[in-house]
């Protein structure tokens, strides 16, 4: 089963509010078994346009585990802190497993 990833792009309006969100979300993430793969306040744009000034990539054992975290009671308490402090785009994507190459 492929892993699940949550990708958030955030335009932060209230750094203090985002710090409070980070503490609350971090607890919910630890409880869910998820991990932070990347957090970049200065992503390097290669093509097109990008939303926000911070990008976060979270990893979970599966898409279902990512969805369970996002809908968990613990994260439901943290989410309003982020929504008040930043304009965010968020997606869940499925990991990719490279098929075996036959020679």
N, C-alpha and C positions, 0 to 999 in steps of 0.2 A: 504494500500500500504506500503510495507516495506521501511525503510530508505535506503539511499545510503551512502556508505563509500568510501573515497579515502585513500589508504594506500601508503605511500612513504617510501622507504628505501634510505638513502642518505650517500654516501661516500664523505665527505666534503673536498675539496682541498683548498678553499679560504673562511675562516670564515667571512671576511669583505664583500665579495660578497654575502654570504648567509644572512648576516644581511640586506643588501640592498634588497635582494629578499624577506626576511621576511616582511619588511615594505610594499613592493609593493603587495605581495600576500595577506597580512593581509587586505589591503583595498579591494581587489577584493573579498575576502572571506566574509567580512562584508556586502558588497553590495549584495552578492548572498544568504545571509541567512544561510550560512554554519557556522560550529563551529569546533574548535580544541578539540578533545576528549583526545588526548595523544600526547606528544612530549617528547621523551626519548633519551638522548644522550648516554645512557648506557643500552640498552635492555638486559635482562637476557635470554641468549640462553638456551633452554631446550633440543632441539634435532636438529640434522642436522646442516646446515650452514646458516648464515644470511648475507645479503649484507649490507655493510655500517656501519657507526658509529652513525647514528641518524635515528629514526623511527618516523613518524608522521601519526596520524589517524585523518581524517576529517569526520564530519558527515553532511549529507544533508537530506532534507525531502524525497528524492527519488533518485534512480539511475539517472533518467532523470535530476534532479536538479544538481547532481554531475557532470554529463556530460556537462550540460549547463555552469556551473562555469568553468570547465576545458577548454571549447571552447570559453569562453567569451572574448570580446575585452580587458577588464581590465586584465584578467589573461594572455592573449597572450602577453601583455607588460611585465609582471613579469617573465614569463617562461624562457626567454633567460638568465636572471640573474642567475637563479638556474642552468640552463644547463652549464653556464660558470664556476660556483663555485663548482659544485658537480656532481658526477656520481650517477644517480638516477634510481631506479626501481619504477614504479607507477602502481597501479591497481585501478579499481572501482569494488566494490563488493556490492551485495544486502544484506540488513539485513535479518535476519531470524525471522519469527514469529512462535513460538512454537504452534503446533496444540493442540487443547483442548484434554485432556485425558478423555476418558469415563470410568466410573467405572462399 
